[in-house]
């Protein structure tokens, strides 16, 4: 590896700051004295969050020469080995020999592409600088193994595509107004958000066809680069079909055994064990998030058929093309992503399936804190009764009386004979008022 190219990238990034950015709701810590890890699906805004830190530091008078920024999502740097990583520090010190390395803010974008990067980062943190930010598109950055290697206990700042509140901010929609004209804009924005999702580049693109092309490009990059290349998979045709089948199964428990039978019936060859591995890989790159069935038995939780929620509704639509009757599925996906985004380290999200079904069982520590049903509308009496019955059954099992039904645009309180009250709320309001 030629140090001159590393120097060129460092200098180029320094010259680009400050950048013009729309802010996210939660900024990264500016000087936590810890290794700040920013994991998340590709193109969700990890780099922009780090750039916001640089903008803040520049406004505080920090010289741009004190920023060491290297992006590994680069065809030349991605070929680096862990032994080559020391060249980065050497290149910077040759460029700025008079700068105290302990005062340097270091940013490493998509560093998970380099095997052994954890030990390099730990060495930097231990011996050189306490200002280190690292981003990556793989869930290994959230693993307990990583915390063991990075003995300083990294501060995790997982990043998802935009929340609905952030989506409205990107669209310059006032979410604090109660004027009817502004509420109408919020409702329209919600319907758009539920369809196109929250990838920042897509939200800021006006042309609908261009949005689809961008999202299809994201999917291809996840499939070919993040999965096939990273995990050395060669059966691309089957992998693509398998991921689309999981997407189409949104909101219902997924039997990988059944998917294996479906794939075999099409004359495609793959082992069942490979499908289990591929599902784990897809979750590791944040394409899907897995939700188990609720039970008081850990063994039953681990052996249950999971539901797989997609990281973004727009991504799913671009891959599958919009399906009729999918509004309710996408609403449930939107609600799940918001629950996942707002969870604390002790929270767990489950679904419940017994005689009836409850879409979400939210557990904080040892206590179930809320039970949530999601339905697009409740005008049909059979749908209404099904949602109520599922909540009541889950409430009897868990002892939780915080019961909620989230709809597209309906609000009421349902008082039941046994003293339970179910709060029915519009999704657009719930997404904005939930802390």
C-alpha positions as CSV (number, residue, x, y, z in Angstrom):
1,X,0.0,0.0,0.0
2,X,1.4,3.4,-1.1
3,X,1.2,6.0,1.7
4,X,0.8,8.8,-0.8
5,X,-2.7,7.7,-1.6
6,X,-3.6,7.6,2.1
7,X,-2.2,11.2,2.4
8,X,-4.2,12.2,-0.6
9,X,-7.4,10.9,1.0
10,X,-6.7,12.6,4.3
11,X,-6.0,15.9,2.6
12,X,-9.0,15.7,0.4
13,X,-11.4,15.1,3.3
14,X,-9.9,17.9,5.3
15,X,-10.5,20.3,2.4
16,X,-14.2,19.2,2.1
17,X,-15.1,20.3,5.6
18,X,-17.4,21.8,6.8
19,X,-20.1,19.9,4.9
20,X,-23.7,21.1,4.4
21,X,-25.9,18.6,6.3
22,X,-29.4,18.2,7.6
23,X,-29.2,17.3,11.3
24,X,-30.5,14.1,12.8
25,X,-32.5,14.1,16.1
26,X,-29.7,12.6,18.2
27,X,-26.2,14.0,17.6
28,X,-23.1,11.9,18.2
29,X,-21.1,12.7,21.4
30,X,-18.4,15.3,20.5
31,X,-15.8,14.4,23.1
32,X,-16.8,11.3,25.1
33,X,-13.2,10.1,25.6
34,X,-14.4,6.7,24.4
35,X,-14.3,4.8,21.1
36,X,-17.6,5.8,19.4
37,X,-19.0,3.0,17.2
38,X,-21.6,3.9,14.6
39,X,-23.1,0.6,13.2
40,X,-26.0,0.5,10.8
41,X,-27.2,-0.4,7.3
42,X,-25.3,1.1,4.4
43,X,-26.5,4.6,3.3
44,X,-28.5,5.2,6.4
45,X,-26.5,8.3,7.4
46,X,-23.6,7.0,9.5
47,X,-21.1,9.1,7.6
48,X,-23.2,12.3,7.8
49,X,-23.5,11.8,11.6
50,X,-19.7,11.7,11.8
51,X,-19.4,14.7,9.5
52,X,-21.7,16.6,11.9
53,X,-19.2,16.0,14.7
54,X,-16.5,17.6,12.5
55,X,-18.7,20.6,11.7
56,X,-19.3,21.1,15.5
57,X,-15.6,20.9,16.3
58,X,-14.7,23.3,13.5
59,X,-17.3,25.8,15.0
60,X,-15.4,25.4,18.3
61,X,-12.2,26.5,16.7
62,X,-10.5,23.1,16.1
63,X,-8.2,23.3,13.1
64,X,-9.1,21.0,10.1
65,X,-5.6,19.6,10.2
66,X,-6.5,17.8,13.4
67,X,-9.0,15.6,11.6
68,X,-7.8,12.2,10.4
69,X,-10.5,10.8,8.2
70,X,-10.2,7.6,6.2
71,X,-13.0,5.8,4.3
72,X,-12.4,2.2,3.6
73,X,-15.3,1.9,1.2
74,X,-12.6,2.6,-1.5
75,X,-11.3,0.1,-4.1
76,X,-7.7,0.9,-3.2
77,X,-8.0,0.9,0.6
78,X,-10.4,-2.1,0.8
79,X,-7.4,-4.2,-0.2
80,X,-5.5,-3.2,2.9
81,X,-4.6,-5.8,5.5
82,X,-4.5,-5.3,9.3
83,X,-0.7,-5.0,9.0
84,X,-1.2,-2.1,6.5
85,X,-3.3,0.0,8.9
86,X,-0.3,1.4,10.7
87,X,0.5,3.2,7.4
88,X,-2.4,5.5,8.2
89,X,-0.8,6.8,11.3
90,X,2.6,7.0,9.6
91,X,1.1,9.0,6.7
92,X,-0.7,11.4,9.0
93,X,2.4,12.1,11.2
94,X,4.5,12.7,8.1
95,X,1.9,15.2,6.9
96,X,1.6,17.0,10.2
97,X,4.7,16.3,12.3
98,X,4.1,19.2,14.7
99,X,0.6,18.2,15.7
100,X,0.3,16.3,19.0
101,X,-1.3,13.0,18.0
102,X,-3.3,12.9,21.2
103,X,-5.2,15.9,20.1
104,X,-6.2,14.4,16.7
105,X,-9.8,13.4,16.0
106,X,-9.8,10.1,14.1
107,X,-12.7,9.0,11.9
108,X,-12.7,5.6,10.2
109,X,-15.6,5.0,7.8
110,X,-16.7,1.4,7.0
111,X,-13.7,0.0,8.8
112,X,-15.3,-3.4,9.2
113,X,-14.1,-4.2,5.6
114,X,-10.5,-4.7,7.0
115,X,-9.9,-7.9,8.9
116,X,-8.3,-7.3,12.3
117,X,-9.3,-3.6,12.4
118,X,-10.4,-4.0,16.1
119,X,-6.8,-4.4,17.3
120,X,-5.6,-1.5,15.3
121,X,-8.3,0.8,16.8
122,X,-7.6,-0.5,20.3
123,X,-3.9,0.3,19.9
124,X,-4.7,3.8,18.7
125,X,-7.0,4.4,21.7
126,X,-4.6,3.0,24.2
127,X,-1.4,4.7,23.0
128,X,-2.4,7.7,20.8
129,X,-5.8,9.3,20.8
130,X,-9.0,9.2,22.9
131,X,-11.0,10.8,20.0
132,X,-12.0,7.9,17.8
133,X,-15.1,7.4,15.7
134,X,-15.7,4.2,13.7
135,X,-18.6,3.3,11.4
136,X,-19.6,0.0,9.8
137,X,-22.4,-1.8,8.0
138,X,-22.1,-5.0,9.9
139,X,-23.7,-6.0,13.2
140,X,-20.3,-7.4,14.5
141,X,-19.8,-3.9,15.6
142,X,-22.5,-4.5,18.2
143,X,-21.2,-7.8,19.4
144,X,-19.9,-8.8,22.8
145,X,-16.8,-10.1,21.2
146,X,-16.0,-6.6,19.9
147,X,-16.5,-5.1,23.4
148,X,-14.0,-7.6,24.7
149,X,-11.4,-6.6,22.2
150,X,-12.1,-2.8,22.7
151,X,-11.5,-3.0,26.4
152,X,-12.4,0.7,26.7
153,X,-16.0,-0.3,26.2
154,X,-17.1,1.5,23.1
155,X,-20.0,3.9,23.1
156,X,-22.5,2.4,20.6
157,X,-24.5,4.8,18.4
158,X,-26.5,2.5,16.2
159,X,-28.0,4.3,13.2
160,X,-31.2,3.5,11.3
161,X,-32.8,5.3,8.3
162,X,-34.7,8.4,9.2
163,X,-37.5,8.3,11.9
164,X,-40.8,10.0,10.9
165,X,-39.8,13.1,12.9
166,X,-36.5,13.3,11.0
167,X,-38.3,12.6,7.7
168,X,-40.6,15.6,8.3
169,X,-37.6,17.8,9.2
170,X,-35.9,16.8,6.0
171,X,-39.1,17.8,4.2
172,X,-39.3,21.1,6.1
173,X,-42.7,20.1,7.6
174,X,-43.6,21.7,11.0
175,X,-44.5,18.8,13.4
176,X,-45.2,21.1,16.3
177,X,-48.1,23.0,14.8
178,X,-51.7,22.2,15.5
179,X,-53.1,24.2,12.6
180,X,-55.4,22.0,10.5
181,X,-53.4,22.8,7.3
182,X,-50.2,21.6,9.0
183,X,-51.8,18.5,10.3
184,X,-52.9,17.7,6.8
185,X,-49.3,18.0,5.6
186,X,-48.2,15.7,8.4
187,X,-50.8,13.1,7.4
188,X,-49.7,13.3,3.8
189,X,-46.0,13.0,4.8
190,X,-46.9,9.9,6.9
191,X,-48.4,8.1,3.9
192,X,-45.4,8.9,1.8
193,X,-43.0,7.9,4.6
194,X,-44.8,4.6,5.1
195,X,-44.2,3.8,1.4
196,X,-40.8,5.3,0.6
197,X,-39.0,4.7,3.9
198,X,-36.3,6.8,5.4
199,X,-33.0,6.5,3.5
200,X,-31.7,10.1,3.5
201,X,-30.7,10.2,-0.2
202,X,-34.0,8.8,-1.2
203,X,-36.0,11.3,0.9
204,X,-34.1,14.2,-0.6
205,X,-34.7,12.9,-4.2
206,X,-37.8,14.2,-5.9
207,X,-38.1,12.0,-9.0
208,X,-40.0,8.8,-8.1
209,X,-38.2,6.6,-10.7
210,X,-34.9,7.8,-9.5
211,X,-35.8,6.9,-5.9
212,X,-36.5,3.3,-7.1
213,X,-33.2,3.1,-9.0
214,X,-31.3,4.3,-5.9
215,X,-33.0,1.8,-3.6
216,X,-32.4,-1.1,-6.1
217,X,-28.8,0.0,-6.2
218,X,-28.7,-0.3,-2.4
219,X,-30.2,-3.8,-2.5
220,X,-27.7,-4.9,-5.1
221,X,-24.8,-3.5,-3.0
222,X,-26.0,-5.3,0.1
223,X,-26.5,-8.5,-1.8
224,X,-23.3,-8.5,-3.8
225,X,-20.9,-6.7,-1.6
226,X,-22.0,-6.9,2.0
227,X,-23.2,-10.5,1.7
228,X,-21.8,-12.4,-1.3
229,X,-18.4,-10.8,-1.3
230,X,-17.9,-10.4,2.5
231,X,-19.1,-13.9,3.3
232,X,-17.8,-15.6,0.1
233,X,-21.1,-16.7,-1.2
234,X,-21.4,-17.8,-4.8
235,X,-25.0,-19.0,-5.3
236,X,-26.2,-15.5,-6.1
237,X,-29.4,-16.5,-8.0
238,X,-30.7,-18.5,-5.1
239,X,-29.6,-15.9,-2.5
240,X,-31.4,-13.1,-4.4
241,X,-34.6,-15.2,-4.6
242,X,-34.4,-16.1,-0.9
243,X,-34.0,-12.5,0.3
244,X,-37.0,-11.5,-1.8
245,X,-39.1,-14.3,-0.3
246,X,-38.2,-13.2,3.3
247,X,-39.2,-9.7,2.3
248,X,-42.5,-10.9,0.9
249,X,-43.2,-12.7,4.1
250,X,-43.1,-9.5,6.1
251,X,-45.1,-9.5,9.4
252,X,-45.7,-13.3,9.5
253,X,-43.5,-15.9,11.2
254,X,-41.0,-17.3,8.7
255,X,-40.3,-21.0,8.4
256,X,-36.9,-21.5,6.8
257,X,-37.8,-25.2,6.4
258,X,-40.8,-24.2,4.2
259,X,-38.7,-21.7,2.2
260,X,-36.2,-24.5,1.6
261,X,-39.0,-26.7,0.2
262,X,-40.2,-23.8,-2.0
263,X,-36.7,-23.2,-3.4
264,X,-36.2,-26.9,-4.1
265,X,-39.5,-27.1,-5.9
266,X,-38.2,-24.5,-8.3
267,X,-35.2,-26.7,-9.2
268,X,-32.8,-24.5,-7.3
269,X,-30.1,-26.2,-5.2
270,X,-29.2,-25.0,-1.7
271,X,-28.9,-26.7,1.7
272,X,-31.2,-25.9,4.6
273,X,-28.2,-25.1,6.7
274,X,-27.1,-22.5,4.2
275,X,-30.5,-20.8,4.4
276,X,-30.2,-20.5,8.1
277,X,-26.7,-19.0,7.7
278,X,-27.9,-16.6,5.0
279,X,-30.7,-15.3,7.2
280,X,-28.1,-14.6,9.9
281,X,-25.9,-12.8,7.4
282,X,-28.8,-10.7,6.2
283,X,-29.5,-9.6,9.7
284,X,-25.8,-9.0,10.3
285,X,-25.8,-6.4,7.5
286,X,-29.0,-4.9,8.9
287,X,-31.2,-5.8,5.9
288,X,-33.5,-7.6,8.3
289,X,-34.2,-7.4,12.0
290,X,-35.3,-10.6,13.7
291,X,-38.2,-10.8,16.3
292,X,-38.9,-14.0,18.2
293,X,-42.2,-15.3,19.6
294,X,-42.8,-14.4,23.2
295,X,-42.6,-17.1,25.9
296,X,-41.6,-17.3,29.5
297,X,-39.4,-20.2,28.4
298,X,-36.0,-19.2,26.9
299,X,-35.8,-22.5,25.1
300,X,-39.2,-21.8,23.4
301,X,-38.1,-18.3,22.5
302,X,-34.9,-19.5,20.9
303,X,-36.6,-22.3,19.0
304,X,-39.6,-20.2,17.8
305,X,-40.1,-19.3,14.2
306,X,-39.0,-15.6,13.9
307,X,-40.6,-12.7,12.1
308,X,-38.2,-10.8,9.9
309,X,-38.8,-7.0,9.6
310,X,-37.1,-5.1,6.8
311,X,-34.9,-2.2,7.6
312,X,-36.8,0.1,5.2
313,X,-40.2,0.0,3.5
314,X,-38.9,1.8,0.4
315,X,-36.1,-0.8,-0.1
316,X,-38.7,-3.6,0.1
317,X,-41.0,-1.9,-2.4
318,X,-38.2,-1.2,-4.8
319,X,-37.2,-4.9,-4.7
320,X,-40.6,-6.5,-4.8
321,X,-42.5,-3.6,-6.5
322,X,-45.6,-2.4,-4.6
323,X,-48.0,-5.1,-3.7
324,X,-51.7,-4.5,-3.4
325,X,-52.9,-4.6,0.2
326,X,-49.4,-4.0,1.6
327,X,-50.2,-0.8,3.5
328,X,-51.0,-2.7,6.7
329,X,-47.8,-4.8,6.4
330,X,-45.7,-1.6,5.8
331,X,-47.4,0.1,8.8
332,X,-46.4,-2.8,11.0
333,X,-42.9,-2.6,9.7
334,X,-42.8,1.2,10.4
335,X,-44.1,0.7,13.9
336,X,-41.5,-2.0,14.6
337,X,-38.6,0.1,13.3
338,X,-39.7,2.9,15.6
339,X,-39.9,0.6,18.6
340,X,-36.5,-0.8,17.7
341,X,-35.1,2.8,17.4
342,X,-36.5,3.9,20.7
343,X,-35.5,0.7,22.7
344,X,-33.2,0.9,25.7
345,X,-30.4,-1.6,26.3
346,X,-32.7,-3.7,28.5
347,X,-35.7,-3.7,26.2
348,X,-36.7,-6.8,24.2
349,X,-39.3,-6.9,21.4
350,X,-41.3,-10.0,20.7
351,X,-44.5,-11.0,18.9
352,X,-47.0,-13.3,20.6
353,X,-48.8,-16.1,19.0
354,X,-51.2,-18.3,20.8
355,X,-54.9,-18.8,20.0
356,X,-54.8,-15.2,18.9
357,X,-51.9,-12.9,18.0
358,X,-50.4,-9.7,19.4
359,X,-48.0,-8.0,17.0
360,X,-45.6,-6.6,19.6
361,X,-44.8,-7.5,23.2
362,X,-42.3,-4.9,24.5
363,X,-40.4,-6.1,27.6
364,X,-38.2,-3.8,29.7
365,X,-35.9,-6.0,31.9
366,X,-38.1,-8.7,33.5
367,X,-41.4,-6.7,33.0
368,X,-43.7,-6.5,29.9
369,X,-44.3,-2.8,29.5
370,X,-46.6,-2.6,26.6
371,X,-48.7,-4.7,24.1
372,X,-49.2,-3.3,20.7
373,X,-51.4,-4.3,17.7
374,X,-51.1,-2.7,14.3
375,X,-53.8,-2.5,11.7
376,X,-54.3,-0.1,8.8
377,X,-58.0,0.5,9.7
378,X,-60.7,-0.9,12.1
379,X,-63.9,-0.3,10.1
380,X,-64.3,-4.0,9.6
381,X,-65.9,-5.6,12.7
382,X,-64.1,-8.9,12.3
383,X,-60.7,-7.1,12.1
384,X,-61.6,-5.0,15.2
385,X,-62.5,-8.0,17.2
386,X,-59.4,-9.9,16.1
387,X,-57.1,-7.1,17.3
388,X,-58.9,-6.8,20.6
389,X,-59.0,-10.5,21.3
390,X,-55.2,-10.8,20.6
391,X,-54.5,-8.0,23.0
392,X,-56.7,-9.4,25.7
393,X,-55.1,-12.9,25.4
394,X,-51.6,-11.4,25.6
395,X,-52.6,-9.2,28.6
396,X,-53.9,-12.3,30.4
397,X,-50.6,-14.1,29.8
398,X,-48.2,-11.3,30.6
399,X,-50.2,-9.2,33.2
400,X,-49.5,-6.1,31.2
401,X,-52.4,-3.6,31.0
402,X,-50.8,-1.0,28.7
403,X,-52.7,-1.9,25.6
404,X,-52.4,0.0,22.3
405,X,-53.7,-0.4,18.7
406,X,-52.0,1.7,16.1
407,X,-53.9,2.6,12.9
408,X,-53.3,4.8,9.9
409,X,-55.7,7.5,11.1
410,X,-58.2,6.4,13.7
411,X,-58.3,7.3,17.4
412,X,-60.6,6.2,20.3
413,X,-60.6,4.4,23.6
414,X,-62.1,1.0,24.0
415,X,-63.2,0.1,27.5
416,X,-63.7,-3.6,28.1
417,X,-65.9,-5.3,30.6
418,X,-63.0,-6.7,32.6
419,X,-61.6,-3.3,33.3
420,X,-59.0,-3.2,30.5
421,X,-58.7,-0.1,28.3
422,X,-57.3,-0.1,24.8
423,X,-56.0,3.1,23.4
424,X,-56.4,3.4,19.6
425,X,-54.0,6.0,18.1
426,X,-53.1,7.2,14.6
427,X,-49.6,6.1,13.6
428,X,-48.6,9.6,12.5
429,X,-49.4,11.0,15.9
430,X,-47.8,8.1,17.8
431,X,-44.6,8.3,15.8
432,X,-44.2,12.0,16.7
433,X,-45.3,11.9,20.3
434,X,-43.4,8.8,21.5
435,X,-40.3,10.0,23.4
